[in-house]
Amino acid sequence: MKMMKALASYIMRGQAQAIVVAAGFAMLSMIFPLFSLLSAAAVAFVSLRQGAAAGLILVVACGVLLVTITLVTGSISVFMPGIASLMVLLLLLWVFSIILRYTRSLPVTLAAAGAVGLVFIIVFHLVVGDTVLWWQSHFKAFFAHTIEAMMADQQLAFTESLQSLATIMTGFVTMAFLLNAILSLFIARSWQAALYNPGGFREEFHRLQLGKKVAIFSLVIATLALIPLAGMSYVMKDMLLIVMMLYILQGVAVVHAIVAMKNMQWVWLVGLYGLVFLMSQLVAITGYIDTWLDFRKRMAPSTTKR
């Protein structure tokens, strides 16, 4: 925690320091992808504190440095996909942080992030057409040597697994990418709170609730995903994954808030994250129901004097 606070303090010393951190982690992410979270968090942190222009300068600086280094070393063709993916992530963080800066609302920002994911899914389906076939062809090319080395029965089982995975791959990849962006935004917000508003992010996250309008829209998507509509089924199922991600975050916020409110042991949070990995639907449903029942309000200590 102290290390993160020191890093945040260093970023705020000036533009050169911010570029060193953001670009440094960006370069490391070409080998260790998780460092992209910190690079994106640096962009979001600068944007939150200093505004859109300062954040955009940081994004451009990272892109120029990455392209220049890979051109000089002759590795541009190897790292170009990674650079392109990182630049999209940095731009998303820049947009999300500006939304958060001006709305001062985490629910609004997360709803905007979800909207970006839904729009991308719709556009991808319109451009590609049959996304299931598209993913199957890519899987077939990528795993060609692996499949050839298998026995006949293993090939059949493996191919069926890939076919099943292809039906949700568009939504899953979009969800994973957005989740990375949201985690980076959370890191940036925690840095901001650590330096300028101690405990602020914790309180903000504990209050997270997406609202009834988002809940109604999400229910429509969930309903359409369950109805076998020609040409729409896979689109809605992909969109449902984005909705689930948002309500998993709200469900996590609910449990965190209740654990803090009741001074419960940290082992409850271990169990929570176990559920996120093993029974994510249950956490998402908890988050969704909270929109209507407000568990945190119901479980808050009564302040009524007797």
Order of alpha helices (4+ residues) and beta strands (2+ residues): alpha-alpha-alpha-alpha-alpha-alpha-alpha-alpha-alpha-alpha-alpha-alpha-alpha-alpha-alpha-alpha
